[in-house]
Amino acid sequence: MKKITSSMFILFLTQILTVKTYAAQQKSFFLAETNDYWNGSITYKDEGVRNNKKQDRWQTPEETFILKSGDCEDYAIAKYFHLIAQGVNAEKLNLALVLLKDPFNKEEGFKTHVVLLYEDNDKTWVLDNYSSEIVEIKYREDIIKIFVLLNNKPSVLQNNKIDGFILKWEEIRNNYEKHVSFSKKINK
């Protein structure tokens, strides 16, 4: 039986930590690269400005890429499929309908907003078109409440009229493979 010396054990632990650190750095790189890419590639346009209507239309990643514009859910959808195309597990990603403090809304003081959440190691990170920083959700003091999480199985966290929100997500998800395939093409 071979004896393990303390120096061998330290070397072994160092190798494990190096692999874990590398994996964490790769993950952070993918998140930052994706957030920066979409935040820098498209222009924010409110639905009313884009369609001269108040009807909220969700774009596919392909449409957002071609139009070079979109609103918050269009950014989040594009980032969602972009990360999946890079190998991120879809179960770690959620589109979230949130209630956000809005100092510019004098009447209500808040508005609804859509962000992409990445969950890993008991931490939830926010990818948002309002910021290039990827911040852990507990530090986002402007997020008052999460209403809905959309992934493979939507979950309603707050009882509101969000049926339309879930239906729009299901329409996008119906062409899941097509959107992942497109996102792989633009990743090259």
C-alpha positions, -999 to +999 in steps of 0.1 A: +000+000+000+014+034-010+016+061+015+003+096+006+027+123+019+014+157+029+031+173-001+014+148-024-019+156-008-013+194-011-004+189-048-036+169-053-057+196-036-040+224-056-048+206-089-085+202-079-087+238-069-071+249-101-096+230-122-125+244-101-111+279-104-106+275-141-142+263-145-155+293-125-134+317-146-148+302-178-183+305-165-178+341-155-162+348-189-192+333-208-217+353-187-198+386-191-191+380-228-227+373-235-240+402-214-216+426-231-222+413-266-260+418-265-259+450-245-235+464-270-250+450-302-286+461-299-303+494-291-331+495-265-364+504-280-396+505-261-425+485-276-445+517-282-416+533-301-410+502-322-445+493-331-465+525-326-487+502-303-487+492-267-488+455-276-458+437-262-443+414-288-414+391-279-388+387-306-368+356-313-330+359-310-328+359-348-352+389-350-333+408-323-300+402-341-314+413-375-333+444-361-304+454-338-331+466-314-354+453-287-367+458-252-358+441-220-373+407-227-357+406-262-323+412-246-330+384-220-342+359-246-312+365-268-288+361-238-306+329-227-301+311-260-266+325-265-255+310-232-272+277-240-254+276-273-221+280-254-229+249-233-245+265-202-271+242-187-306+256-194-317+246-160-294+273-145-311+300-165-344+318-159-361+347-175-375+367-146-403+392-146-394+416-118-408+447-102-381+473-104-378+507-086-381+534-112-372+570-100-384+583-134-420+570-129-434+598-107-469+582-104-460+547-092-423+547-085-418+513-101-421+493-133-420+457-145-388+446-162-374+413-176-339+401-167-320+369-172-310+350-140-281+326-138-282+303-108-251+284-096-238+273-062-267+288-042-261+322-058-283+340-084-267+364-108-285+390-128-278+397-165-296+430-174-297+452-204-294+482-180-259+472-168-227+456-180-221+444-145-233+410-136-244+413-100-257+388-075-294+394-071-292+401-033-272+432-041-298+445-066-317+468-043-337+481-072-354+447-077-384+448-054-400+415-063-398+386-087-432+377-102-424+348-126-394+326-134-394+312-169-373+282-179-383+247-191-412+248-165-425+283-157-432+290-121-454+318-108-441+333-077-467+360-073-504+357-082-508+383-110-522+383-145-491+368-162-508+342-185-497+363-215-462+363-202-460+325-200-477+321-234-452+344-251-423+324-235-438+291-247-440+305-282-403+313-281-395+279-265-414+260-292-385+266-316-358+260-289-335+240-312-337+265-340-328+294-316-299+274-301-286+266-336-288+302-346-270+313-315-242+288-321-237+304-356-233+339-342-209+326-314-183+316-340 
